Every structure is written in structure tokens, then in C-alpha cells.
Amino acid sequence: MTGSDMNGIFISYRRDDSAGHAGRLFDRLAARFGKDSVFMDVEGIEAGVDFVESIEKAVGGCDVLLAVIGRGWLDSRDSEGKRRLDDNQDFIRLETSSALARNVRVIPVLVEGARMPRAEALPEDLRPITRRQAVELRDSRWEDDIQVLIGVLERMATQARPVPVDDTEGQGDRRDTVAWAWKGGVAALLLGAAIIGAALISNRGANDASEAARPPSPVTLAQPAVAPAPAPDTPAIPAPPRPARTEKPAAPKPAVVKAPAPVKPVAAKPQAPVKVAVAQPASVLPVAAPPKAAIAMVAPIPAPVAPRKIAIIALGEPSSRDFWDGERRATLSAKIAGTYRDALRESASGRVELSINTDSERDLRRLEKALRETPGLCDSLRSEAVFVARVEEPQSISHAESAFWPELRLTAIACSSGKQSSARANLSPMREDRFPFERNMAETMEKFARENRHLLQ
């Protein structure tokens, strides 16, 4: 099946909630159905164009909308602290409600362990989504779960395929031509069978007639132009035995009557090939096909490939300074680990199993010691590679808060060889940050993940 079997798959997601998962989902579906059949983001809306109409047009032209729902999808808020879903101009709300209103198939896709929201927690136009069967994409079973989703999309395309919704120029004519050619062939076969049957019946009637009235038949067969002449011979019909004996001396005439006898095999015996020709298609059936098909189905089954196990360790040490916005170590470390995981997933080119290692008692000093004892760290985590992220404030004698903006230190460990690679970056706050320094962290982590892509293959 190619991408042409489906008009389009629209991926709806919130950037600050599930950008990494949506990007990975896009790559997987684009590889299966083609990039032209998968749409993500409504971008490039020119100035002065009604973006509501643009979204409705984009969504309405698709067969299915995948609503990617992460943990922050329901309660995501804008800069003023208002919930985005309560804004009737919110892009996610517009995309989803437009698909529901146009009867486009909507499939909720749950990521990061998210659960389906309750109907009373949603605006009126989004509540029908709670009645849609959801698909869960788990990080630990990503490939298996994505195959389930692809199977659903393939069945949709298969069900829609017999309906010629968008016939390209000339295809309809070709189909009509093939149909008429097939019908003409069947009609020719039926006509041929009718002609053969008529010939059999006529020949059989002629043979019966010749057997019942042999005397007049010589005149009819040998001299059709002189057919009225044998009228005087008709009185001999009431007594056929005597005329037959008296006419024996006229040998040439009976010879003429017997001469057409070879016509009998032409009329009757040639029907044997006709019977064979009719039965021939049954004997031509590919009797050996089932064994070959069975062998083809069994032979190419590949052995399952175990995913590569990758461990993530993250540690953030916030202080009481204003730019930390009251972040605590445990929550900050979890957010850093989540950002790191998304960056690694984007660069992974094979099947990987990413696990976040949390240790509430770990501090920077203990982490430094663990990094010096690489074999023990890998054994305790049971991983093939370890990615570490540390965020800490520098020492400074300045009184300006910008002098205490933290430093991000990244480390990648190949457990098989013990080889380590590292990177550092000075962080600064940005207005788009979901938590302090999030944007700078993500950019640095994405670059570091690309440089160590060989550990993710």
C-alpha cells in the first residue's frame, strides 16, 4: 500500500507538551505512508488569511486526525496563566473540534503515560473525543505500539480503496475498456458454444433424415438443381424393400449416397476437443501454488531484535535565586531528564529503550564519583550506554544574578568500552521556557545527541 491509498494523516499536538513524541510519530508514519500523506503543523498562513478557515481546510482534507495527548495537554496555560483549551482560538482546540465537526476520524494518541481527559474537563466542542477509542504509545514498547496504530490506518485505507473517490484522467476509460473487453470475450465464448451446439443438432437431424429416407437423399445431395425431377420415384416410398432390391443394379447412385459418410466424423467426433477445451481451465489451475505460498510465508519471518537499553541520569541543583522560580531538586531533575529523553529519542535510528534513573539521595559529589567508576555504574543500571546531565550554579564574586546563571554539563558513556564524551554550555533564561533554562537545555542536548548518535543505533 502506498500513500496514495489515503488522502492524509493529520498529527495534532501541543509543542510544549509532546513535540518529541509527535516528531518521532511523524517520521515513522512518513516512512510507511509517504511524507505527502502525513501532515504536522499548520504553518505558512499568510497575513490577512483567516487561520480558522485554513485549519478547517487542512483538517477537512484528511482521512484521520491523530490527537497526541501528553501529560500537559489538558492543563497547558499561556503567559497570562489561562488554560489554552478554554480559548476558542487555540490551535489544538481548533484542529480537534474541526475534525470532530466534519466527521473526520479522530484517534487519541496517549504518550508519556497520559490518561484520557474526563468529558467535564473539556470545552463542549471537544467532549466527543472522550468517546473515541485511544491508542497508547509507551516509551518501553514504542515499536510494538506504533505497529498497532499503523495496522488501524492500513485497515482504513483498505476499506476506502474500492470507492473511486478521485479517479485520475483516463483511468476510468481504461477500466471501462477492460470491462467491455472481458464482456466481449465471454459473449464470444457463449456464441461459439451456441454455434457448435446448433451444428451438432443439425448434423444429427440430417443423419436421422438420411437413415429414414435414403432413396430421395441421393437426388437432394448430388443434384440439388434437379430436385423436382425425382417426383416419379415417389410412388416407390410406400414399399421401400422392393425398390431397394430392384435398384441394386444402379450401383453408382448408392455410391454417391455413401460417399458423404465421412461427414459424420466431422460433425460428431470433433466435439471431443470442444469438451476438452471447456474442461481445460480446471486442469490448468496452479495446483502447486499453495505449497510455494506456504513456503514463502514461513521462510522470511525474521527474528525479533531486542531494543538497545539506554539509561538517563539527570541532576539539577537549584538555589533560592529568583530566576529558579522556586524549583526543587527532585522536580527540576525530572524535567531535565524528560527534555534529555526527547532529544535522544529524536536522534535514535534504531530500537532503543530509554529509562530514567532517579535517585533522591544523589548529589553532585556522589554523581562525580559514579562517573569515575564506569563499569560499576553500567552494571547497576544494566544498560549499554548512559547519558548524564548536570545543571549547577558557578561560583562568582559578582552580585548580579546573571553571574549565577547555571552551567549544563553533558556526558555520554559507552558501557562496552568505557569511553566517555562530554559537552558544556552556559544557560540563560528565555521567555518561551516551560521551566527555567529549558530552551537552552533542549538545544544543547539535541546537538549532543546528534554527535553521539552511534550510541543510539
N, C-alpha and C positions, 0 to 999 in steps of 0.2 A: 504494500500500500504506500502510496506517495502522498505528499502534502496536498495534491490536487483533490484527494478524496474528501477533504474537509475544508470548508470556507475559512475557518480561522479559530485559534485558541487565544483568548484574551486573558492575560495574567494581571489581576488587580492586587496590589499590595501597598503597604504604607512603608515609606523609606526608613523612618526611624523605628520600625517595628520588625521587619523581616526582609530587608534588602538583600542580605546574603543568601537566604533560602530561596527567594524569588529568582535571583540571578542564576543560581545553580539549577533550579527547576527549568528556567528558560533554556539553558544550554542543553539539558537532557531532552526536552521536547523538540527543540530545533533540530537536534541530531536525528530524531526519529521521524518527524513530520516535515522538516524543512523550515528554514528561517522565515520564508514568506508566509507560513501558516501560523506563526506564533507571534503575538503582539504583546509588548510590555512597555508601559509608559505612554501617555498621550502628550507628545512633545511637538514643538514647532508650530503651535497655534499662533497665527499671525495677529498683529494688532488690529483691533476692530472686529475680529471674528468672534461670534458667540461661542464661548468654550463649552457651554452646556449642550448646544446643538452638535458641536464637534465630538464630544464624548458619546452622545447618543448615537451618532452616525457610526463611530468606530465600534462601539459595543454591539449595535444592532446588526452590523455586518458579519458578526462572528457566530459560530455554532455553539460555543460554550465559553463561559467565564469562570476562571479559577480564582476564587476569593481566598488569597493567602492570609491566614489569621494567626498572628503570633500572640505572645502574652500582652503586648501593649496595644493591640488593635482596637480594643473596646474603649480604653481609657486614655488614649493619646490626647494630649492637650496642646493648645497653641501657646504663643508667647504671653497671652493675657490670662492663661490658666483655664480657659474654657475648653470643654471637651469637643474635639473636632467633629465627631459624628453628629453632634447637635447642630452643626452648621449645615444648612441645606445647600451650600455652595462647596462643601468639602468634596474633593475629587473622588475619594474612596466611596463616599456615600452616593455620589452621582453615578459612578460606574456601576455599582452593585444594584442600586434601585432602578436604573435604566434597563439593566439586563432582566431584572425580575418583572418589570412592567411590560417589556417586549416579549416575554415568554421565552427568553434565551435560557438555555440550561445553565444553572449556576451550581458549581460544586465547591463547597467549603473545603479548603486545604489547611489542616491544622499542623503547625510547626512549633518547635521548642516546647512540646508538652502542653500547648494551649488547649482549652476546652471550648465547646460551642457556647456562645453567649445566650443568656436567657432572653426570651421574647420581650419581657417587660423592660429590659435594659436597653432596648434598641428603639430608634425612631419608628414611626408607624410604617413607613415605606420600606424598611429593611427587615421587618419582622418575618416575612415569608421565608427568609434564608434559614431560620431555625427549623424549618420543616424539610430542609434538604439533607440528604444523607451525606455525611462528611467523609473525607479521606485523610488519614493521619500519615504524615511523613516524619518518621522518627530518625534522629541522627544515628542511632545504633543500627538501624535496619533500613537505611535510606534506599539502597538499590532495590531491595525486595518491595518496599512500599511504593516506589516510583513505578515499578513494573505493574502493580495493581492499577494505578492511575492510568498508565498507558493502555492497559487492557480495556478499561472503560472507554477511553477515547477511540480506540480502534473499533470497538463494537458500535459506537455511534456512527463512525464513518461507514462501516459495513452496512448498517441498516439504512443509511441515507443514500448509498450508492445506486440502487436500482432506479431511483427517481431522477430523470434527466432534467435537473434544475437549470443548468447553464450549459446548453449544448453549443459547442463552438461551430463556426461556419463550415458547412459541408459534411459534418459528421452525421446529421440527420438524414441527408440524402444518401450517404453511403450505407447507413443501416437499412433504409428503405430498399435500396438496390439489392442488398444481400437477402432481405426477406423475400422480395419478389423472385429472385433467382432460385431460392430454396423452394418456394411455392411452385415455380415453373417446373423444376426438376421432379417434384412429386407428381404434378399433373401429367408430365411426360411418361413417367413410370406407369401411372394408372391407365393412360391412353394406350400404351403399348400392351399392357395386360389385357385390356378390353379387345384390342385388335386380334391378339393371339387367341383369346377365347372365342371370338367370332369365327376365326379361321378354323378352329377345331370343330366347332358346331357345324359350320357349313360343309367341311370336308366329310364329317361323319354323316351328315344328311345326304351328301352326294353318293357316298359309298353305299348307304342303305338303299337309295333310289336305284343305283346300278344293279344291286343284288336283286331287287324286287322286279325290275323290268329291264332285263338285258337286251331283248330284241330291238326295241326302239333306240337304245342308247348309242349303237354304232352310228346311226344317222345323225344323231344330235351332236356327238363328239367329233366325228370325222368330217361331216359335211354340214356345217351349220347353215350355209346359204341355201341348201336344198331341203330344208326342214319340212316344207309342205309335201314333198314327193312321197314319203312313206305312208301316205293315207291308205292306199290299197292294202298295205300289210296289216292294218289294224284289226281286220276280222280274225287274224290268227291269234289274237291275245286270249280269247276265251279258252283255247286249247293249247296251252304252251308246250306240253310234252311232244305232241306230234310234230308241230312245225319245227321244234328244235332238232328232232331226228331227221326230218326230211331236208333240213337246210345244212346238214353236216357237210355235204359236198362243197358248199360255198365256204371253204376254209379261209380265204383272205379276209372276209368280213369279221369272223370271230377273232382273227389275229389282230385286227385293228382295235377291237374292243379290249382285248387283253393287254395290248401294248401300253395303255396308260396305267397299268397296275403299279409300276414304280412310283406313281404319285402317292400311294398310300404311306410309304415310309416318310415322304417329305411332309405329309400332313400330321402324322401321329407321332412318329419317333423323335422328330426334332424337339418335342416338348420336354424330353428329359433334360436337355441343357437348360431349358427355361426353369424347371423345378430346381435344378442345381443353382442357377443364378439367384433365385429367390431365397434359397436357404443359405447362400454363400455368406451374407453378412454375419449370421450367427456363428459360422465356423471361423470367421476372421477375427472374432473378439480376442483381445490380448489376454490369453489365459495366463501367461507368465508375468503379467503386470503386478498382481498382488504380492508375490514373493519379493520382487525388486523394490516395490514401495515399502514393504516391511523392513527390508534391509536398510533402505535409505533413512527410515525413521529411527532405527536403532543405532546405526553407526555414528552419526555426527554429534551425539549427546556429549558435551564437554563436561569435564569435572569442575565442580564449583571452586572458585578462587576465594580463599579466605581474605577478608579485608586487612589492610595494614593498620596496626594499632599504634595510635599516636596519643601521647599524654600531654596535657597542657597544665602548666603551673603559673599562676598569676598572683602577685602580691602588691598591694598598694598601701602606702603609709601616709595617710592624710594627717594634717595638723589642724590647729584651730584657726588658721588664717581664713580670711573672708572668702578667698577665691575657691575654697573647697566646698562651700555651701553646706557645711555640716555633715559631709560624707564620713561614714565609719569604715574601718579597715575591712571588715567582712563583706559589706555590701559593695565597696569600691573594688575589692579584689574580684568579686563575682562579675561585675560589669566589665572589668578589664579582660577577664577570661572569656566572656561572651564575645567581645569585639575581636579578640585574638582568634577564637574559633571560626568566626565568619571569614576572616582574612585567609586562614589556612584552607578552609573549605573551597574558597574561590580558586585557589591555586592548585588544588588536588586534581591530578589527572588519572588517578586510579581509585580503587575502592579503599577507603580509609575509614577507620573507626576512631573518632575524636572523643576523648574523655577528659573531663576537667577534674584535676586533683585538688581537693580542698582540705586544708589543714588549719584549723582555727588557731593552733598554737605556734604555727610557723612565723618566724620573723626574718628580717633580712640577714641577720648573722647566721642563723641556722640554715637558711637557704644557700648562702655562700659556701658553707661547709658541705652541704649536699652536692653542690655543683663540682666541688673538688673530688668527690668520691663518686664518679660517674657510674662505675659498674654496680655499686650498691643501689644508686638511685634508679637505674633502669630495671634492676631485678625487683625492687619493691613495687614499681609501677607496672611491671610486666608489659613493657612497651618496646617497640622497635625504634622509636625516636621520641625525644622530649623537647618541647618548646616552652621556654620560660620567659616571663615578662615581669619586670620590676619597675615600680614607679616610686621615687623618693625625692625629697627636697634636698637641694645642695646646701652646703654651709656658706654663709655670707655674712659680711660685716655691714652690709648696707641696710638701711631702714625701709627702703622701697619694697613693696610686696612683689614687684616683678622680679626682684633679685632672688626670690624664693620659689619662682615657678619651677615645677619639678623636672626631673630627667627620666626618660624612659630608656631602660636597658633591656635588650632582647638577646636571647641565647637559643641556639639550636644544637641538639646533641644527637649524633648518630650512635645508637647503642651498640651496633655491631663492631664499630672501630673505636668508639670513644672520642671521635673527633668533634670539636665544638667550633661554631661560628657565632659571631656576635655583632650587634649594632647598637648605636646610641642616638638619642635625639632629645633636644631641649624643647619642652612643650610650652604652649601659650594658649590661653583661653580664647574661644571663638563663640560668636553669638549663636551658631547653629548647634552647639554642643548639647547632647541629651544629659550628660553628666560632665563634670569638669575635665577639660582637655580631651574629650572623646574624639573629636575630629582629627587632631594631630596624631593621636594614638593610632587610629584606624589607618591613616595614610602611611605611617611608618611601618606598621605591621604588614600591610598589603605588599609594600616593597620588599620587606624582609622575607615574606613567604614566597614571593616570586624568585628571590635569589636562592632559596633553599628548596625549590620545587622537587629536587631529586629525592628528598626525604619523604615526599608525599606521593610517590609513584608506586 
